[in-house]
Amino acid sequence: MAYKKKSKKKSLRSVETVVAHVKSTFNNTLVSVSTTDGDVLLRGSSGQLGFKGARKGTPFAATQIANRLAKELAGLGARLVEVNMQGPGSGRDSVVRALQSSGLTVTVLRDVTPLPHNGCRPPKKRRV
């Protein structure tokens, strides 16, 4: 019989600068907050807040994610945020606005969307 290994509860850290990684697609918005070293502190998605279907990709859902994470960041003592945005979705800008309006200072905005340098081979021509 396999026993479940007990995991330690993460202790609350006090960090001043954090990095928010925003992945915004057409269907969803994912935000994870990490330290500058890359250790993930918090994460959230629109599905986690109860949005379903097409509403997950809306700017309103992204704003709700950012507001919730900003409240939790205040408890950790974070004041400065670097934001890495990835993807073409509509939730990118609203996450940044929500973080700023909640009292956090956004120091760096980076677009880290991967761009192909010639990409995959296209499919063969259609013959009708």
C-alpha positions as CSV (number, residue, x, y, z in Angstrom):
1,M,0.0,0.0,0.0
2,A,1.4,3.3,-1.0
3,Y,1.5,6.1,1.6
4,K,1.1,9.7,0.7
5,K,4.1,11.7,1.6
6,K,3.3,14.6,3.9
7,S,4.2,17.9,2.3
8,K,5.5,20.8,4.4
9,K,3.3,23.9,4.4
10,K,5.1,26.8,2.8
11,S,6.1,29.5,5.2
12,L,5.2,33.0,4.4
13,R,8.1,34.9,3.0
14,S,8.6,38.6,3.1
15,V,9.7,39.8,-0.4
16,E,9.8,43.3,-1.8
17,T,10.2,42.7,-5.5
18,V,8.2,40.0,-7.3
19,V,7.8,39.0,-11.0
20,A,4.3,38.4,-12.4
21,H,4.2,36.1,-15.4
22,V,1.0,36.6,-17.4
23,K,0.0,34.1,-20.1
24,S,-3.0,35.4,-21.9
25,T,-4.6,33.3,-24.6
26,F,-7.9,33.8,-26.4
27,N,-9.6,31.3,-24.1
28,N,-7.9,31.9,-20.7
29,T,-5.6,34.0,-18.6
30,L,-3.0,32.5,-16.3
31,V,-1.0,34.6,-13.8
32,S,1.8,33.3,-11.6
33,V,3.8,35.4,-9.2
34,S,7.4,34.4,-8.4
35,T,10.4,35.8,-6.7
36,T,13.2,37.2,-8.8
37,D,15.0,33.9,-8.4
38,G,12.0,32.1,-10.0
39,D,10.4,30.4,-6.9
40,V,6.6,30.6,-7.5
41,L,4.8,32.2,-4.6
42,L,1.2,32.5,-5.9
43,R,-0.7,31.6,-9.0
44,G,-4.2,32.1,-10.3
45,S,-6.4,31.6,-13.4
46,S,-9.8,32.7,-14.4
47,G,-11.1,29.1,-14.1
48,Q,-10.0,29.0,-10.5
49,L,-12.3,32.0,-9.8
50,G,-15.3,30.2,-11.2
51,F,-15.4,31.6,-14.7
52,K,-16.4,29.1,-17.4
53,G,-16.4,28.9,-21.1
54,A,-15.9,32.1,-23.2
55,R,-15.9,34.3,-20.1
56,K,-12.5,33.0,-19.0
57,G,-10.7,34.9,-21.7
58,T,-12.3,38.3,-21.0
59,P,-10.5,41.3,-19.6
60,F,-12.9,41.4,-16.6
61,A,-11.8,37.9,-15.5
62,A,-8.1,38.9,-15.8
63,T,-8.8,42.0,-13.6
64,Q,-10.4,39.7,-11.0
65,I,-7.3,37.4,-11.0
66,A,-4.9,40.4,-10.6
67,N,-7.0,41.9,-7.7
68,R,-7.0,38.7,-5.8
69,L,-3.3,38.1,-6.2
70,A,-2.6,41.7,-5.3
71,K,-4.4,41.3,-1.9
72,E,-2.3,38.2,-1.2
73,L,0.9,40.0,-2.3
74,A,0.2,42.8,0.2
75,G,0.4,40.1,3.0
76,L,3.8,39.1,1.7
77,G,5.1,42.6,1.8
78,A,5.6,43.0,-1.9
79,R,5.7,46.6,-3.3
80,L,7.5,46.3,-6.6
81,V,6.3,44.2,-9.5
82,E,7.9,43.2,-12.8
83,V,5.4,42.0,-15.4
84,N,6.3,39.5,-18.1
85,M,3.4,39.2,-20.6
86,Q,3.0,36.4,-23.1
87,G,0.4,35.7,-25.7
88,P,-2.2,37.5,-27.8
89,G,-5.2,37.5,-25.5
90,S,-7.2,40.4,-24.3
91,G,-6.4,40.0,-20.6
92,R,-2.8,41.3,-20.8
93,D,-3.3,45.0,-20.3
94,S,-6.1,44.6,-17.7
95,V,-3.8,42.6,-15.4
96,V,-1.3,45.4,-15.4
97,R,-3.9,48.1,-14.7
98,A,-5.4,46.1,-11.9
99,L,-2.0,45.6,-10.3
100,Q,-1.3,49.3,-10.5
101,S,-4.6,50.3,-9.1
102,S,-4.2,48.0,-6.1
103,G,-1.2,50.0,-4.9
104,L,1.7,48.0,-6.3
105,T,4.4,49.7,-8.4
106,V,5.0,48.2,-11.8
107,T,8.7,48.7,-12.6
108,V,9.2,46.7,-15.8
109,L,6.8,45.6,-18.5
110,R,8.2,42.9,-20.8
111,D,6.6,41.1,-23.7
112,V,8.1,37.6,-23.8
113,T,5.8,36.2,-26.5
114,P,7.8,33.6,-28.6
115,L,8.2,34.6,-32.2
116,P,9.1,32.0,-34.9
117,H,12.2,32.7,-36.9
118,N,10.6,31.0,-39.9
119,G,8.5,28.5,-38.1
120,C,7.1,25.2,-39.2
121,R,6.7,24.1,-42.8
122,P,3.2,25.1,-44.1
123,P,0.8,22.4,-45.2
124,K,0.7,21.4,-48.8
125,K,-1.5,23.4,-51.3
126,R,-5.1,22.4,-51.5
127,R,-6.2,20.9,-54.8
128,V,-9.9,21.2,-55.5
